[in-house]
Amino acid sequence: MNAAIARLGAFRFEAGKLWPGLIAGLAIALLAKPLSHLLHAPAPLLAVILGMGLGAMGLGSRLAAGLDLWAKPGLRLGVAMMGAQITWSEFALLGGPAILASGAVVLGGLTVGAGVGMALGLPLAEALIAAAACSICGASAALAASQAAPASPANQRTTALVIIGVNLLSTVAMLAYPPVAKALGFTAHQAGVFFGLSIHDVAQVAGAGSSVSADAASAAALAKLARIVWLGPAVVLIGLLLSRTRDGCGQAGFKGPPLFVLGFAALAALRGFGLLPEGLVAILATLSSFLLLAGVGAISAKLGPAALLEVKPRLAAALALSTLAVAAMAYGLTRAFF
């Protein structure tokens, strides 16, 4: 009897430690979306700012137990749910060239980005997180790649800083690429494909396409979707690369794709075969967005604004150079195939 009472007391104590952090992550996710509409700013960037605000108040350590649930299992579940957003019928509208072009951008961006990052002095894990953000889908890809990397304060700090960096670069690209596409003589369709293959975050891709025409907006969305399809294979590749280099001798070995990647693939397959009702797809999309915002907010709260002072110039340089490399690849592929 005494043992049961002791276990109940321990359970209540642990639950009491979790609730404050869980509520904080919930609040960040709920606030980021409406604030993004109000301020016309990317929701992930606002989630980072809100999280760092909690860290600035010295609450990160007090909320850590609950925040860890958002930053680890919650974040992985959010990435897995992104698979339900893959619409194969829409993807097929771009045809075979889209598969080849998007795959080339993702693989080429990962290779060049990781190489540039390491040449600038970044560890492989941090270089791959930055490269994934630039070559696939911005903040979401950075978060997914971070889950395949070893858990460490350095990798978490890099992830938060990469999210800030790619959002800023995506905003610059959204404003700069439409006039560049016009100067290059792209048709509206080509411009949209170029935006979708080169700009990091979905919101800015949509903004750039809409600023040209409805045809450009549609092509941009489909080209961006083609890149997102490669998220699962890219995360598996990142996990494989990191397992080969862990501890300097590859002793960890590759244990297969992470569960959240398998979940992503399973949901994509179910959506592709028409086995997910549209109502459920909408629910999964909402939950995915919510969990990603809560996850990035939780990571940022644990770091605090002091992390911004630790931004490595080489990380900023790696993001900028990777962005230019991806844009150059997107330009060449758009010219060649579209």
N, C-alpha and C positions, 0 to 999 in steps of 0.2 A: 504494500500500500504506500509506504513511504517512498519507495523507488518510483512508483507511478506519479506521485505528487511532484517529485523532483524533476521527472521528465517533462511533466506539464509546465512546471515553472521555467525550465530551460527553453521549452518551445515558445512560451510567451515572451521570454527575454529576447530570443532570436527574432521573433516576429516584430517585436517592438523596435529592434534595430533596423529592420527592413523597411518599415512603413514610411519613415520620413523621406528616404531616398526614392522610393517608388512614387510617392506623391510629387516630389520635385521633378522627376522625369516626366510624369504625366502632365504637370503644369507647363513644362517647356514645350512638349509636343502640341498641347492644346493652344498655346499662345503663338507659336511660330507661324502657323498657317494664316490666321487672320492678320497678324502683323505684316506678313509678306505681301498681302493684298493692299493693306493700308499704306505701307511704306514703299511698295513696288521694289522690294528686295527679295533675293532668293531665300526660301524658308530654311534650308540647311545652314546658311550663313547666320541667320537670326538665331537659330538654335544654338550655334556655337557661341554667339554673343550672350545669350541668356544664360547658358551654362557657365561661361566664364564670369558672369556677374555673380552667380552663386559662389564660385571659387574665390572671387575678390572679397566676398563677405566672410571668408574663412569657414564656409559650410561644407566644402568638399569632403574633408575627412569625416565629418559627422554623418554625412549622407552616404558614405562610400558603400555600405552594405547593400542598400537598395539600388544605388546607381549602378553597381556591378551587374545586377540582373538586366537592366536596360542595355548596358554596354556590351554584354556578352551573349547570353541566350536570346534576349530580345532582339538584338541587332542581327544575329544570324537568322532568326525567324523572319525578320523583315526582308532580308536579302532573298531568302527562299521564296517568299510570297511574290517577289517581283516576276517570277516565272509565269505567273498567271496572266501577266500583261503582254506576253508574246503572242501576237496574232499572226499565225502563219499565212492566212489568206491575204492579209494586207502585205505581209513581207514578200509574198510571191509576185505582187504587182511590179516590183522592181526587177524581178527575174534573176537569172544566174549571175549577171555582172555585179549585182548588189552583194551577193554572198562572197564572191571573190574580192571585191573592193573593200567591203567592211572587214573581212578576215585579214586582208593585207594591211589595212590601217591598224587593226588591233595588234597583230603579231609584230608588224614593223615598229609601231609605237612603243610596245613593250621592250623590244630589243634595243631600239635607239635610246629610249628613256632610261632604261636600266644601265646601259653603257655610259651614257652621259652622266648620270647620277654618280656612278662609281668612279668615273674619271675625275669628277669634281670632289670626290672624297666621302661620299655617302656610303654607309653600309648597304649591302645588297637588299636587305628587307626594306629599308627606307626608300631606296631607289626604285624598287618594284612598286611600292605603294603609290609613289608619285607618278610613275610611268603608267600604272593602271588607270589612275584618275584622268590622265591626259589622253590615253588611247581608247578608252571605252566609254564611260558615262559619268565622269566627274566624281562628285561626292559619293555616290552610291558605290562606284567601283573602288574608291579609296577605302571605304568601310569594308567592302567584301574582301579586298586584298589584305587588309589588316587582320581579318579573322583567320587568314591562312598563314600569317606570319607569327613568329613566336610572340607571346604576350610579354611586353616590357614597357616601362614608362617611356623609353625613347620612341618606340613604335607608336604608342598612343599619342604622344606629343606630335610626332610627324604627321599622323593621320589628321589631327585637328588642324594643323597648320596647312596641310595640303588642301583640305576642304575650303579654308579661307582663300588660299591662293588660286585654286581652279575656279572658284566663283568669281573672283575679281577678273581673272583672265577671260572667262566666258563672257562676262559683261562687256569687256573691251572688244572681244571678237564679235559679239552681237551688233555692236555699233560700227565696227570697222569693216567687217567682211562684206556686207551688202554693197558699199561703194567700190570695194576691191573687185567683187564679182562683176559689177557693171563695167569697170575699167578693163577687165580681162575679156570682155565680150561674151560672157556666159548667157545662155538663154535662161528663162525663169526656172525651167526644170533643172538645168545644170547647176544654177545657183543654189537651189534647194538641196540637191545632192551634195554639193560642196559644203554647205552649212552642216548638214547632218553627219558628214564624214569627218568634220574637223572641229566643230565646237563641242566643248566638254559636256555641259549640263543641258538637260532636256528643255527647261524653260527658256534658256537663251537661244537654243536652236529654233524653237517655235517663234520667238520674237524676231529673229533674223529673217526667217522665212516669210512671216506675215508682213514684214516691212517691204517685201518685194512684190508678192502676189499670192493668190490662193494656190496656184499651181506650185509655186516655190515652197509654200508652207507645207503642202501635202508631201512633196518630194523630200523635204527636209525631215519631216516626221518619220517617213518610211526608211530613209537612210540611217537615221539615228536608231530606229528599231533594229536595223540590221546589225549595228554595232553592239547593241545591248544583248542580242542573241549570243554573242561570243563571251559574255561575262562568265558563265559557268566553266567552259573549257579554259579560259584565261586564268581563273582562280586555281583550277587543278594544276595548270602549268606552273603558276607561282609557287604553290605548295610543293610541287616536285623539285623545282629549282632550289628552294630553301631547305628542303630535306637533304639534298645532296651536299649542301655546304654547312649544315648545322654542326657546330663544334669543330668546324674545320676539317672534318674527316668523313662526313656523311654517315655517321653511325646511327642516326635516327631512322633512316630508311623512309620510304614513301608508303604510307599506310592506306592509300586510296583517297578518292575524293572526300572532302568533308561532308557531313550529313546535310548542311544547308545547301551545298551545291547539288547534291542528289535531289533534295526537295525542290530546288529551282528547276531542275531538268524534268522532274516528275510533273510539276504543275504546268510547265510549258508544253509537255506532251499531252496532258489532259486537255488543255485549252486547244491545242492543235487538232485533236480528234473530236472536238466539240462536246466533250464530256463535262465541261464546267458551265453551269447556267450563268447567264449574263449578270443576274443579280448577285451571285456568289463572286463573280469576277470583280464587280464593283466593290464589294465588301473587302475582298482580299487586297485590292489596290489601295483602299483607304487605310486598312490595317498596316500594310507594308510601309506606306508613307509615314504613318504615325510612329511605327516602331523605329524607323530610320532616324526620324527627328529626335525621338526620345534617346536613342542610342548615341547620336553625336552630341546631344546636349549633356548627357551623362559623362561622356569622355571629357568634354570641355570643362564641366564643373569640377571634375577631379584634378584637372590640370591647373585651372585658374589663369588669370590674365598674365601672370608672370611668365607663362610659357611663350608669350609673344616676344618677350625680350630675349628669348633663347633661339629665335629664328636664325637658322644658319644661312648666310648669304648663298652658300652653295645649293641649298634646297630651293631658294627662289630662282637661282640661275637654272637649275635642272628643270623646274616647271616651265620657265619661259622658253628654254631651248627645246624641250619636248613638245610644247605647244606649236612652235614654229615647224618642227619636223613633221608633226601630224598634219599641219596645214599644207606643207609641201607635198606630202604623200597624197592627201585628199585632192589637191589640185591636179597632180599627174594622173590619178585614177579617174577623176571626173572627165578630163580631156580624152583619156584613152577609151573609156567604156560608155560614156553617156553623151 
